[in-house]
Amino acid sequence: MNRSNDSSRTVAELRDELLGFTHPSAVRRIASAVRSADEVQALYALLSAGEEPLAYRAAWTLCHLAPTWDAVLRDRYDELVAAALDCPHAGRRRLLLALLYRQPQPEPLRVDFLDFCLDAMTDPAQPHAVRMYCMKLACEMCRTQKDLLHEFRTLVELLEPDLLPPSLRAVRRNVLAALDRNRPLPRR
């Protein structure tokens, strides 16, 4: 399809592209072709599509957008939190958490979301990537709240490194190091 740089793909066009791809590399191709905030909003609209494969692919594509597009979703933070809290699909939940991690944490923090993250990061039944993002998000939410920071650090320290998979062990180590240095975790 020939397209000038100033025209945006519609929700229907993006829907067809997402449902039509046969290889994961198409996600990067679709994401790299985004040229407007309208296209980001169209991808966002597909997150709530009734079809799980479409919603998953839309979330996957949003996670592969260039960092310059992150600001387009800033006013959608509460909606993304609600979607992550209610998401029955673990893979899409992981992608929603990744999108939330790319956003600055608003003040005041969402206590329901913090509780979710604290519970999920310590729940061995959760997929490793969900636990990892929950630990990072909880760290960012608690980092500026001295009363919560101590509780969070205690929870992280109670996670026995020898019982964690390598990915969570690395996140645990990075979180504790960031807390020791009083610095935020890297966003990417």
C-alpha distance (Angstrom), angle and dihedral (degrees) to the residues before:
residue distance angle dihedral
M1 . . .
N2 3.78 . .
R3 3.75 112.5 .
S4 3.77 132.7 170.4
N5 3.80 117.8 -128.9
D6 3.80 92.4 -109.5
S7 3.81 98.7 54.8
S8 3.78 120.5 86.0
R9 3.76 129.4 -144.3
T10 3.77 113.4 -115.5
V11 3.79 126.2 -125.5
A12 3.81 88.9 -102.4
E13 3.83 92.7 51.3
L14 3.81 92.1 47.9
R15 3.81 90.1 46.0
D16 3.81 90.5 54.4
E17 3.82 91.8 46.8
L18 3.80 92.7 49.8
L19 3.79 94.5 46.6
G20 3.79 92.1 43.7
F21 3.77 101.0 54.0
T22 3.78 117.9 108.7
H23 3.79 101.4 -175.8
P24 3.83 131.2 49.0
S25 3.81 90.5 -124.0
A26 3.80 86.4 72.6
V27 3.82 88.7 72.3
R28 3.79 90.5 63.1
R29 3.81 91.0 44.0
I30 3.82 92.2 51.5
A31 3.81 92.2 44.2
S32 3.80 93.7 48.2
A33 3.81 90.1 51.6
V34 3.83 92.5 59.5
R35 3.79 106.9 118.9
S36 3.80 105.3 167.0
A37 3.78 145.5 36.3
D38 3.81 86.6 -116.3
E39 3.81 89.6 63.5
V40 3.81 90.5 49.6
Q41 3.81 89.0 50.7
A42 3.82 89.8 48.0
L43 3.80 90.4 53.3
Y44 3.79 88.7 47.2
A45 3.81 90.2 52.5
L46 3.80 88.8 56.1
L47 3.83 90.3 58.8
S48 3.77 88.8 77.2
A49 3.80 94.6 45.3
G50 3.77 112.7 131.3
E51 3.80 91.4 -124.0
E52 3.80 111.4 86.4
P53 3.83 96.1 -153.1
L54 3.80 89.9 53.2
A55 3.82 94.2 46.6
Y56 3.82 90.2 47.3
R57 3.81 92.9 50.0
A58 3.81 91.6 46.6
A59 3.83 90.3 52.8
W60 3.80 90.3 45.9
T61 3.80 90.9 51.8
L62 3.81 92.9 47.2
C63 3.81 88.6 54.2
H64 3.80 89.7 55.9
L65 3.79 96.2 52.0
A66 3.77 118.2 115.7
P67 3.83 113.2 -93.8
T68 3.81 89.1 -110.3
W69 3.82 88.6 74.7
D70 3.84 95.1 54.6
A71 3.80 91.8 90.9
V72 3.81 91.2 61.8
L73 3.81 89.5 69.4
R74 3.82 97.7 44.5
D75 3.78 93.4 99.7
R76 3.82 88.5 50.8
Y77 3.82 95.6 62.2
D78 3.82 96.3 111.1
E79 3.80 91.2 45.7
L80 3.81 90.9 50.7
V81 3.81 90.4 49.2
A82 3.81 91.0 50.5
A83 3.80 90.4 48.7
A84 3.82 92.0 49.4
L85 3.81 92.7 48.1
D86 3.81 92.7 50.2
C87 3.80 99.5 36.8
P88 3.81 113.3 122.8
H89 3.83 93.4 -170.7
A90 3.82 112.2 81.8
G91 3.80 93.8 -156.2
R92 3.79 94.1 52.5
R93 3.83 90.0 43.9
R94 3.81 88.8 56.1
L95 3.81 90.3 51.5
L96 3.81 92.1 47.9
L97 3.81 89.5 51.1
A98 3.80 89.4 49.8
L99 3.81 89.5 53.2
L100 3.79 90.4 49.0
Y101 3.79 91.0 49.5
R102 3.81 89.3 57.5
Q103 3.81 89.9 58.1
P104 3.80 126.7 79.2
Q105 3.80 112.3 -105.9
P106 3.79 109.6 -108.1
E107 3.78 124.9 -133.7
P108 2.94 124.9 -92.9
L109 3.77 94.6 39.3
R110 3.78 121.2 -128.7
V111 3.80 105.6 -107.4
D112 3.81 92.9 -163.4
F113 3.79 89.7 55.0
L114 3.80 92.9 46.0
D115 3.81 89.9 50.8
F116 3.80 90.0 49.6
C117 3.81 91.5 50.4
L118 3.81 93.9 46.8
D119 3.80 91.4 49.3
A120 3.80 95.0 44.3
M121 3.81 95.9 46.7
T122 3.81 90.4 58.3
D123 3.82 96.7 39.5
P124 3.81 110.7 100.8
A125 3.82 89.4 -163.2
Q126 3.82 90.1 67.2
P127 3.82 118.5 89.6
H128 3.80 112.7 -97.2
A129 3.81 94.0 -114.5
V130 3.81 92.0 52.5
R131 3.81 89.8 50.2
M132 3.80 90.6 47.4
Y133 3.81 94.7 52.2
C134 3.80 91.4 43.2
M135 3.81 90.5 53.9
K136 3.81 91.4 49.4
L137 3.81 93.3 45.6
A138 3.82 92.5 47.0
C139 3.79 89.1 50.0
E140 3.78 91.3 53.8
M141 3.81 92.4 45.9
C142 3.82 93.5 48.8
R143 3.80 98.4 38.4
T144 3.81 94.2 87.0
Q145 3.82 95.9 37.6
K146 3.82 108.1 78.9
D147 3.80 94.4 -166.2
L148 3.81 92.0 51.2
L149 3.79 94.5 39.8
H150 3.79 93.7 67.2
E151 3.81 91.9 49.5
F152 3.79 91.4 47.1
R153 3.79 93.3 48.8
T154 3.81 90.3 50.3
L155 3.81 90.6 52.3
V156 3.81 91.6 49.7
E157 3.80 92.2 47.7
L158 3.81 90.2 50.7
L159 3.79 89.9 59.5
E160 3.79 99.7 98.7
P161 3.83 106.2 -132.2
D162 3.80 93.8 -150.0
L163 3.80 90.0 59.0
L164 3.81 95.3 48.6
P165 3.80 125.6 89.5
P166 3.83 113.7 -111.9
S167 3.82 93.6 -99.9
L168 3.81 93.5 55.7
R169 3.79 92.2 40.6
A170 3.81 88.9 56.8
V171 3.81 93.0 47.6
R172 3.82 90.6 47.7
R173 3.82 90.2 51.8
N174 3.84 92.2 46.7
V175 3.81 92.5 47.4
L176 3.80 92.7 51.0
A177 3.82 90.6 46.6
A178 3.81 91.1 50.3
L179 3.80 90.4 49.6
D180 3.81 90.9 49.2
R181 3.81 90.5 51.9
N182 3.82 92.1 40.3
R183 3.81 90.0 -128.2
P184 3.78 132.4 129.7
L185 3.76 120.7 -105.6
P186 3.79 115.7 -104.2
R187 3.83 110.5 -92.9
R188 3.79 97.6 -138.9
